[in-house]
């Protein structure tokens, strides 16, 4: 059922493109307004500086985009995306050393952000009633009787029956609403001072014989004693399409290298020589890209007593996360799919529709938000409304890493824990729901008892200074 003549999407990145797919069945025309001139191929552009860093497309995001655009995953893989099983295709340095290689419940599609958006643009352009207008700057909203009636742009005014704010972290929509008479929404924040820096490389051809892995992951050290600052880094040697990788180093509250020389030298001081050695075998193809805009920020439009009619918010414009946790695109796609489901049941797009959608979206966003808070609230450098009291922060800092190691260790040896951990990582299940599952608790307790007795079935902590072991331990699971 058509719900209106024209819907307008503000922003043409992943959140906006997913929103266009959600709107298309319910409006005669959908206009996507994008400030940048969009490239025909998978190329970087000014409006998405974070595209120069690694992006995980979590399973919940893959599924949501696939429901909005049939064939998306197949097209992404055909365009060069890599369908991998991280537990078999990635080498993880976690705890004191390398983790064992074994099959698990989780697979992922690896690609660059620019390829994800190019495939999404291709999918949107297949929709006959969707038009992407490039080089358009949105300048404001027009309102009447408690609702949105149009959009102002640098090229004039556009009437709109429905508007989606997908303008990202820097969206001005909340300010425009305040100017029109709505109260300023509550904003929840937590900035853990994450900085990350990346450089792109071409892989050698052929790959070295010892490189059974496609992805290197180096987690921060658990060592509480004196150690180099670089041992605190979260490091990725992240595979993307075109036989390329993105070498990325990130940290909480530490300075990161900004120049190519500093990047290379810093890489030699991380917890294993394998990262720098891998970079040395590759050909650099970019400068160093550094990002600091990484704070968690949730604009609580759901708490407005009377939300504006004909307006919803998707992606970073409502809830932005620390990018380390790879939740952004998947959360945006989930919101877009939720919007489609609400539109399918709607008879009119009044205040009640907006309130109902915001309530359902709050529940959706609360899952990744709590995951981000569970980690970032433990850092002394963190600032914002969600910064806990010092006693609580100290407890979180003390227990979060051991708790994570317990779950990861149990997942190595218990298929049920592994399955639920994969669901939590991919935003298919909340951490609370996982920890309320009696079978998961039993698996965690059993693993802890076996560990205390030295009866691990799957070895771990292989020498961090040596090559990650290629042995497949898939059959060494707990009985």
Order of alpha helices (4+ residues) and beta strands (2+ residues): beta-alpha-beta-beta-alpha-alpha-beta-alpha-beta-beta-beta-alpha-beta-beta-beta-beta-beta-alpha-beta-beta-beta-beta-beta-alpha-alpha-beta-beta-beta-beta-beta-alpha-alpha-alpha-alpha-alpha-alpha
